[in-house]
Amino acid sequence: MSANDPLVSVVDDDASMRNSTCRLIRSFGIRAEAFASAREFLDSGRVESTVCLILDVRMPGMSGLELQRELTEFGHHFPIIFVTAHATDAADAQAMQAGASDFLPKPVSEHALIHAIEVALRRKFQDGAERHSSGTKQAQPANAQVIPDELKVRIKKQDYDNDYLYGKRRGALTIAALALQMGAGRG
């Protein structure tokens, strides 16, 4: 992974949660970076390269919901997936009405989190592709299994041949492919 690859940012005040979440995301070939607070994320210079945000609701200082509102106000429209130990119907409704991609209660399973990221990136990529398509160029379908050459280089040949062809890591490769496609569209 290089510093130019699309980034999934994780903002959570619980060090073990943010570190394990980043390890999980990286295990699927996606660049991930952890931040201990909303302010740390905003001051990091990584907002522009973020393609998806995993965000806690209740944190010291600025809450996740406040961060979501601030990002929207400043024109940052990437998928936000809330993961929280303090799930309430009111917080869920507020986050989703403000455009969150998902709202997951802790503890969250690896499968549920990776699925939420995949769905968020599919929607983001599909929306971007539809906006940029013109003439005979068609938008990429949301369920496309496109594996760019850059990603194939990162995957050991044996893993690609065995795991992808037999479906064991198909979701992981799709997520990474979508993240790379989104990054390539940045210009």
C-alpha positions as CSV (number, residue, x, y, z in Angstrom):
1,M,0.0,0.0,0.0
2,S,1.3,3.5,-0.8
3,A,0.5,6.9,0.6
4,N,-1.5,7.6,-2.6
5,D,-3.9,4.8,-2.1
6,P,-7.5,5.6,-1.0
7,L,-7.8,5.7,2.7
8,V,-10.3,4.3,5.2
9,S,-10.0,6.4,8.3
10,V,-11.0,5.1,11.8
11,V,-11.9,7.6,14.5
12,D,-12.4,6.0,17.9
13,D,-11.2,7.0,21.4
14,D,-10.8,3.3,22.3
15,A,-7.2,2.4,21.3
16,S,-7.9,-1.3,21.0
17,M,-11.0,-0.8,18.9
18,R,-9.3,1.6,16.4
19,N,-6.1,-0.5,16.2
20,S,-8.0,-3.8,15.6
21,T,-10.3,-2.2,13.1
22,C,-7.3,-0.8,11.1
23,R,-5.6,-4.2,11.2
24,L,-8.8,-5.8,9.9
25,I,-9.1,-3.3,7.0
26,R,-5.4,-3.6,6.1
27,S,-5.8,-7.4,6.0
28,F,-8.1,-6.8,3.0
29,G,-5.4,-4.8,1.2
30,I,-6.9,-1.4,2.0
31,R,-5.0,1.5,3.5
32,A,-6.3,2.4,6.9
33,E,-5.3,5.0,9.5
34,A,-6.4,5.4,13.1
35,F,-7.2,8.6,14.9
36,A,-8.0,9.0,18.7
37,S,-10.4,11.9,18.3
38,A,-12.4,13.9,15.8
39,R,-10.0,16.9,16.2
40,E,-7.0,14.6,15.5
41,F,-8.6,13.5,12.3
42,L,-9.5,17.0,11.2
43,D,-6.0,18.3,12.0
44,S,-4.3,15.3,10.3
45,G,-4.4,16.4,6.7
46,R,-6.0,13.1,5.8
47,V,-9.6,14.2,5.3
48,E,-9.1,14.8,1.6
49,S,-7.7,11.3,1.0
50,T,-10.4,9.6,3.0
51,V,-12.9,7.5,0.9
52,C,-14.7,6.0,3.9
53,L,-14.8,6.9,7.6
54,I,-15.4,4.4,10.5
55,L,-16.6,6.6,13.4
56,D,-17.5,6.2,17.1
57,V,-20.5,8.2,18.3
58,R,-19.4,9.1,21.9
59,M,-15.9,10.5,22.2
60,P,-14.3,13.2,24.4
61,G,-14.4,16.6,22.8
62,M,-16.2,16.5,19.5
63,S,-18.7,13.6,19.2
64,G,-19.0,11.5,16.1
65,L,-22.3,13.1,15.2
66,E,-20.7,16.6,15.5
67,L,-17.8,15.5,13.3
68,Q,-20.3,14.2,10.7
69,R,-22.1,17.5,10.7
70,E,-18.8,19.5,10.4
71,L,-17.6,17.3,7.5
72,T,-20.9,17.9,5.7
73,E,-20.7,21.6,6.3
74,F,-17.3,21.8,4.7
75,G,-18.3,19.7,1.7
76,H,-16.7,16.4,2.5
77,H,-19.1,13.7,1.3
78,F,-17.6,10.3,1.8
79,P,-19.4,7.3,3.4
80,I,-19.5,7.3,7.2
81,I,-20.1,4.1,9.1
82,F,-20.8,4.6,12.8
83,V,-19.6,1.9,15.2
84,T,-20.6,2.5,18.8
85,A,-21.1,1.0,22.2
86,H,-23.7,3.7,22.9
87,A,-26.3,2.9,20.3
88,T,-29.6,4.6,20.7
89,D,-32.5,4.9,18.4
90,A,-32.2,8.7,18.5
91,A,-28.4,8.6,17.6
92,D,-29.1,6.0,14.9
93,A,-31.8,8.1,13.4
94,Q,-29.8,11.4,13.5
95,A,-26.7,9.7,11.9
96,M,-28.7,8.1,9.1
97,Q,-30.8,11.2,8.4
98,A,-27.5,13.1,8.1
99,G,-26.3,10.7,5.5
100,A,-24.4,7.9,7.4
101,S,-23.9,4.8,5.4
102,D,-24.5,2.5,8.4
103,F,-24.8,2.5,12.2
104,L,-23.4,-0.6,13.9
105,P,-23.5,-1.5,17.6
106,K,-20.3,-2.6,19.4
107,P,-19.2,-5.3,19.6
108,V,-19.4,-5.6,15.8
109,S,-18.4,-8.7,13.9
110,E,-15.6,-8.5,11.4
111,H,-18.0,-9.7,8.7
112,A,-20.6,-7.0,9.5
113,L,-17.9,-4.3,9.4
114,I,-16.3,-5.4,6.2
115,H,-19.8,-5.8,4.6
116,A,-20.7,-2.3,5.7
117,I,-17.5,-1.0,4.2
118,E,-18.1,-2.8,0.9
119,V,-21.7,-1.5,0.7
120,A,-20.5,2.0,1.4
121,L,-17.7,1.9,-1.2
122,R,-20.0,0.4,-3.8
123,R,-22.5,3.2,-3.3
124,K,-19.9,5.8,-3.4
125,F,-18.2,4.4,-6.5
126,Q,-21.5,3.8,-8.3
127,D,-22.7,7.4,-7.5
128,G,-19.4,8.8,-8.8
129,A,-19.4,6.6,-11.9
130,E,-22.9,7.6,-12.8
131,R,-22.1,11.3,-12.4
132,H,-19.0,11.0,-14.6
133,S,-20.4,8.8,-17.3
134,S,-21.2,10.4,-20.6
135,G,-21.8,9.4,-24.2
136,T,-21.1,5.8,-24.9
137,K,-19.1,5.4,-21.6
138,Q,-21.3,3.4,-19.2
139,A,-21.3,3.6,-15.4
140,Q,-19.7,0.7,-13.6
141,P,-22.4,-1.6,-12.2
142,A,-22.6,-1.8,-8.4
143,N,-22.0,-5.5,-8.4
144,A,-19.0,-5.5,-10.8
145,Q,-16.0,-7.7,-9.7
146,V,-13.3,-5.5,-11.3
147,I,-9.8,-6.3,-10.1
148,P,-7.4,-3.5,-11.3
149,D,-3.8,-4.5,-12.2
150,E,-2.4,-2.4,-9.4
151,L,-4.3,-4.6,-6.9
152,K,-3.2,-7.9,-8.5
153,V,0.4,-6.8,-8.0
154,R,-0.3,-6.4,-4.3
155,I,-1.9,-9.8,-3.9
156,K,0.5,-12.8,-3.9
157,K,-0.1,-14.8,-7.0
158,Q,-1.0,-17.9,-5.1
159,D,-3.5,-16.0,-2.9
160,Y,-5.1,-14.5,-6.0
161,D,-5.2,-17.8,-7.9
162,N,-6.5,-19.8,-5.0
163,D,-8.6,-17.5,-2.9
164,Y,-10.2,-15.3,-5.6
165,L,-11.0,-18.1,-8.0
166,Y,-12.5,-20.2,-5.3
167,G,-14.4,-17.3,-3.7
168,K,-12.7,-17.3,-0.3
169,R,-11.7,-13.6,-0.4
170,R,-13.9,-12.4,-3.2
171,G,-15.5,-9.7,-0.9
172,A,-12.1,-8.5,0.2
173,L,-10.8,-8.1,-3.4
174,T,-14.0,-6.3,-4.3
175,I,-13.6,-3.8,-1.5
176,A,-10.0,-3.2,-2.4
177,A,-10.8,-2.8,-6.1
178,L,-13.6,-0.3,-5.3
179,A,-11.3,1.7,-3.1
180,L,-8.6,1.8,-5.8
181,Q,-11.2,2.8,-8.4
182,M,-12.4,5.6,-6.2
183,G,-8.8,6.8,-5.7
184,A,-8.1,6.7,-9.4
185,G,-11.1,8.9,-10.1
186,R,-9.6,11.7,-8.0
187,G,-7.4,13.1,-10.7
